[in-house]
């Protein structure tokens, strides 16, 4: 037995944890073996203490200055040493983000820096750099009856029959204050994603319409700003580059992981639709622009090619 007091599931992986993770739905009946084991305590002596990522043979160490140190082992164990007095919420933010990326890369899972929603039974992933409006867009879909699959990180894996699927991720949005206001929500009662004094920091916004199971991939769209809305379908090397450039924490890839992730991007680009979706920036245009997008998806059953 693991002896862990908590058990969760994230991105299709079962997690046995020594620390509570209230951001995740808890498993009511967890059985061994677990995919991931989270422990908390002092890390072994002699490890680097400088901030940043350190690759140590088969292990990786992420030191987040002033927050915690995260040691990812090849066995699936992730050890956490926290800085005294740091709010647990801040420790979990980096744990479920950057530190978990190490585990995902280690397992060969394709983690895209994007939000994903269910449209007519298929998962569509919207990728782009921070600030491109991924979470605001996903919240728009959610508020109009579409299920959220994942916020910020969308994990793609292949089924036993070779079909690409998107696995359920974190059941919340991280939104700026102005995005919360534009969605008709109130700040009152929401918590900052990262506990600090800055009132302009992002907030965690719970999602209620959630995809509980893996969802077949429909396509991937790179968000771009423009004067009008249209889809530019991508093929070949251009499509592969868009996928690879939008890996979540792609800079963490080590050695053969680069080649493995590139080949996965090649496989996706060959079989699934990848495109650039240009749309207007104002939230007031979302109804028209997203309506046009959905009509295109439904008329073609996927991103037009």
C-alpha positions in Angstrom: 0.0 0.0 0.0 1.2 3.5 -0.7 -0.1 4.9 2.6 -1.0 8.2 0.9 -4.0 9.9 2.4 -5.3 11.4 -0.9 -5.9 10.0 -4.4 -6.8 11.9 -7.6 -6.9 11.6 -11.3 -5.4 14.2 -13.8 -4.8 13.8 -17.5 -5.7 10.1 -17.3 -3.1 9.4 -14.6 -3.9 8.2 -11.1 -2.2 10.2 -8.3 -1.4 9.1 -4.8 -0.6 12.2 -2.8 0.6 13.2 0.7 -0.8 16.7 0.2 -4.4 17.7 -0.5 -5.0 19.0 -4.1 -8.4 20.7 -3.8 -8.1 21.8 -7.5 -8.7 18.1 -8.5 -11.7 15.8 -8.1 -10.8 13.2 -5.5 -11.0 9.5 -6.3 -13.5 7.7 -4.0 -12.0 4.3 -4.4 -8.4 4.3 -5.5 -6.5 1.1 -6.2 -2.8 0.4 -6.8 -0.7 0.7 -8.8 -0.7 4.5 -9.1 0.8 6.3 -12.0 2.2 9.2 -9.9 3.2 9.3 -6.3 3.5 12.8 -4.7 5.5 13.0 -1.5 6.5 16.0 0.6 9.6 16.5 2.7 13.3 17.3 2.6 15.0 16.4 -0.7 18.3 14.3 -0.7 21.4 16.3 0.1 23.8 17.3 -2.7 21.2 18.3 -5.2 21.5 21.7 -7.0 19.9 24.6 -5.1 20.1 27.2 -7.9 16.7 28.3 -9.3 15.6 26.7 -12.6 15.5 23.3 -14.1 18.3 20.7 -13.6 18.5 17.4 -15.4 20.2 14.7 -13.3 20.6 11.6 -15.4 17.1 10.0 -15.2 15.7 12.6 -12.8 14.8 16.2 -13.2 14.8 18.9 -10.5 12.8 22.1 -10.8 13.7 24.8 -8.2 11.2 27.6 -8.0 12.8 30.4 -6.1 11.0 31.2 -2.9 8.3 28.5 -3.4 9.5 24.9 -3.5 11.8 22.3 -5.1 10.3 19.5 -7.2 12.2 16.3 -7.9 10.7 14.2 -10.7 12.0 10.6 -10.7 11.7 8.1 -13.5 9.6 5.9 -11.3 6.8 8.4 -11.4 7.5 9.7 -8.0 7.5 13.5 -7.5 9.1 14.7 -4.3 8.3 18.2 -3.1 10.3 20.3 -0.6 8.5 23.6 0.2 10.0 26.8 1.5 8.8 27.6 5.0 5.8 29.9 5.2 4.8 29.7 1.5 1.1 29.5 1.0 0.1 25.9 -0.1 -1.8 27.4 -3.0 1.4 28.7 -4.5 3.1 25.4 -4.1 0.2 23.6 -5.9 0.2 26.2 -8.7 3.7 25.2 -9.8 3.2 21.6 -8.9 0.2 21.2 -11.2 1.8 23.3 -13.9 5.5 23.3 -14.5 6.4 20.4 -12.3 3.7 18.1 -13.7 5.0 19.0 -17.2 8.1 17.0 -16.3 6.0 13.9 -15.6 4.0 14.3 -18.8 7.1 14.7 -21.0 8.7 11.7 -19.1 5.7 9.5 -20.1 5.7 10.7 -23.7 2.3 12.4 -23.5 1.8 15.4 -25.8 1.0 18.4 -23.6 -0.2 21.4 -25.6 -0.3 24.9 -24.2 -3.9 25.3 -24.9 -7.5 25.1 -23.7 -9.9 22.4 -25.0 -13.6 22.2 -25.3 -16.1 19.7 -26.6 -17.9 20.7 -29.8 -20.4 18.1 -31.2 -18.6 15.2 -29.4 -15.1 16.2 -30.5 -12.3 18.0 -28.7 -10.9 21.2 -30.2 -7.7 22.6 -28.7 -7.0 26.3 -28.9 -3.3 26.9 -28.5 -1.3 30.1 -28.3 1.1 32.0 -26.1 0.2 33.5 -22.7 -2.2 36.4 -23.2 -3.7 35.1 -26.5 -7.1 34.7 -24.9 -7.3 30.9 -24.5 -9.0 30.9 -21.1 -11.3 33.8 -22.0 -12.4 31.9 -25.1 -12.9 28.6 -23.2 -15.0 30.4 -20.6 -17.1 31.8 -23.4 -17.8 28.3 -24.7 -18.4 27.0 -21.2 -21.0 29.7 -20.5 -22.9 28.8 -23.6 -23.2 25.1 -22.7 -20.0 23.5 -24.1 -18.0 21.2 -21.8 -14.5 22.2 -20.8 -11.9 19.5 -21.1 -8.8 21.3 -19.9 -7.6 24.8 -19.1 -4.1 26.0 -20.1 -2.7 22.5 -20.7 -4.4 20.0 -23.0 -2.9 16.5 -23.0 -3.3 14.5 -26.2 -2.7 10.7 -26.3 -3.4 7.9 -28.7 -6.0 5.2 -27.9 -5.4 1.4 -28.5 -7.0 1.9 -31.9 -4.6 4.7 -32.8 -7.1 7.6 -32.5 -6.0 10.8 -30.8 -7.9 11.8 -27.7 -7.7 14.7 -25.3 -7.6 13.8 -21.6 -9.5 15.7 -18.9 -7.4 18.3 -17.2 -7.8 20.9 -14.5 -11.5 21.8 -13.9 -11.2 25.5 -13.7 -10.3 28.7 -15.7 -7.6 31.1 -14.8 -8.9 34.6 -15.7 -7.8 38.2 -15.4 -10.1 40.6 -13.6 -11.3 42.2 -16.8 -12.1 38.8 -18.4 -14.1 37.9 -15.3 -16.1 41.1 -15.5 -16.7 40.7 -19.3 -18.1 37.2 -18.7 -20.7 38.6 -16.2 -19.1 37.0 -13.2 -18.2 38.7 -9.9 -14.8 38.8 -8.3 -16.3 38.3 -4.8 -15.7 34.7 -3.6 -12.9 33.9 -6.1 -9.4 33.2 -5.1 -6.2 34.4 -6.7 -4.4 31.6 -8.6 -1.2 32.8 -6.8 -1.5 34.3 -3.4 -0.1 37.8 -3.5 -1.0 41.4 -2.9 -1.4 42.3 -6.5 -5.2 42.9 -7.1 -4.7 42.5 -10.9 -3.4 38.9 -10.6 -5.3 36.0 -12.2 -8.2 34.3 -10.4 -9.3 30.7 -10.3 -12.8 30.4 -11.7 -14.5 27.0 -11.2 -16.0 25.2 -14.2 -19.2 23.2 -13.9 -19.6 21.8 -17.4 -16.8 19.3 -17.5 -15.8 16.4 -19.8 -15.2 13.5 -17.4 -13.7 11.1 -20.0 -11.3 11.3 -22.8 -12.7 12.9 -25.9 -11.8 12.2 -29.6 -9.7 15.0 -31.1 -11.4 17.1 -33.7 -8.5 19.5 -34.4 -6.1 22.1 -33.1 -6.4 25.9 -33.8 -3.7 28.5 -33.2 -5.3 31.7 -31.9 -4.4 34.9 -33.8 -5.7 38.4 -33.7 -7.1 40.1 -36.8 -9.6 42.4 -38.3 -12.0 39.6 -39.3 -12.5 35.9 -38.6 -11.3 33.1 -40.8 -9.5 29.8 -40.6 -6.2 29.3 -42.4 -5.7 25.5 -42.6 -2.1 24.3 -42.3 -0.4 21.3 -43.9 2.9 19.5 -43.6 5.8 21.1 -41.9 3.9 24.3 -41.1 1.3 22.3 -39.2 4.0 20.3 -37.4 5.8 23.4 -36.4 2.7 25.0 -34.9 2.1 21.9 -32.7 5.8 21.6 -31.6 6.1 25.4 -30.9 3.0 25.2 -28.6 4.1 22.3 -26.4 3.6 23.1 -22.8 7.0 23.7 -21.2 8.7 22.4 -24.4 12.0 23.8 -23.1 11.9 21.1 -20.5 12.3 18.3 -23.1 15.4 16.2 -22.5 17.4 14.2 -25.1 15.2 11.6 -26.9 12.1 13.3 -25.6 12.5 16.0 -28.4 12.5 13.4 -31.1 9.5 11.5 -29.6 7.4 14.6 -29.2 8.3 15.8 -32.8 7.2 12.4 -34.2 3.9 12.7 -32.3 3.4 16.1 -33.8 4.1 14.6 -37.2 1.5 11.9 -36.6 -1.1 14.4 -35.5 -0.5 16.7 -38.4 -0.9 13.9 -40.9 -4.2 12.7 -39.6 -5.9 15.7 -37.9 -6.7 19.2 -38.9 -4.4 22.0 -37.7 -5.2 25.6 -38.5 -4.7 29.2 -37.6 -7.9 30.9 -36.5 -7.8 34.6 -36.9 -10.5 36.5 -35.0 -11.3 39.9 -33.7 -10.0 40.7 -30.2 -13.0 42.3 -28.5 -15.1 40.0 -26.4 -18.1 41.8 -27.9 -17.3 40.1 -31.2 -17.1 36.6 -29.7 -20.7 35.7 -30.5 -20.3 36.4 -34.2 -16.8 35.1 -34.6 -17.3 31.9 -32.6 -20.6 31.3 -34.3 -18.8 31.5 -37.7 -16.2 29.0 -36.4 -18.8 26.5 -35.2 -20.7 26.7 -38.5 -17.5 25.9 -40.3 -16.7 23.0 -38.1 -20.2 21.6 -38.4 -20.3 22.0 -42.2 -17.1 20.2 -42.6 -17.2 17.9 -39.5 -13.8 19.3 -38.8 -11.6 22.3 -39.5 -12.0 23.0 -43.2 -9.1 21.8 -45.4 
